[in-house]
Amino acid sequence: MQATPFLMPTKVTVLNNGPLRVEGEFIVVDAAGAEFGLAGRTTIGFCRCGLSENKPFCDGSHGRQGFQSTCEARELPPPKPKV
């Protein structure tokens, strides 16, 4: 029996006044399914402010433009049944 390698779960952190930080093993694809080349990165920031010149990735524009948004963890309601 072959051992299954332990994979670290992907972690997404909502940074206050900043991007979504994604850490772990993941791929990023566009709407057509084409994969972005991440050059081996295992941590990346996704723009949350809408101001980045490098969307969907963060370029630090949130800090220069004073973007403010804080989020605290909470329970989401159960998903609605599919009809």
N, C-alpha and C positions, 0 to 999 in steps of 0.2 A: 504494500500500500504506500502510495506517494504522499508525503506531507504537503498540505496546502499552505503556501506562504501566507503569513499574517499580513493583511493589508491594513494600513492605517486608514480610518474613516476620514472622508473629506470634511473639513471644518470650515464653516462660513461665519465670519464675524462681522457684524454691523458696527462699524466704527463711528462713534459720535462725531458729527461735523466732518465726516470723511467718507471714504469708499467702503465697498463690501470687500473684505479680505478673504480670499479663498486659499486654504492650505491643504496639501495632501496630494493624492494622485487623481488627476482629472484631465479631461480634454475640453476644449472650447470650440464650438462649431457655430457658423453663421446660419442664417435662416434657410439657406439652401443645403446645409449639411456639410459644407466645406470646413475642414479643420484649420484653426489658427495654428501657426508654428510658434510654440512657446519657448523654444530653445532650452528645453530641460528644466524650466522653472517649476517649482512645486509650491510656490506662493505667488499670488498675483492680486492686484486690486482692481475692482471693477468700479467705474464711475457711477456715482449715485447722484451727483449734482447736475449733470447734464452739460457741464461746461468744458469737459476735456476735449482737447484737439486730437486725442488718440483713442476715441471710443471704440470698443466698449471699455477700454482700459483707462485707469486713472492716470492723470499726468500731474497731479498736484494743484490743479486749477481751483479746487474747492477752498484751499487755504488762501490763495491770492485774492479770491473773490468774496470771501467771508461767508461761504455756505454754512448754514446751521441746521442741523437736524439731529435730534437725539432719539434713540430707540431703546426701550427696555423689553426684556424677554417677557412673553406672556403666552398663555394657552390659546390656541386657535380653536374655533368651533369645529366639530366633525365635518368632513366634506359632505356636500349634498349628494344624494344618490343620483346616479346617471339614469336618465330616462330611456 
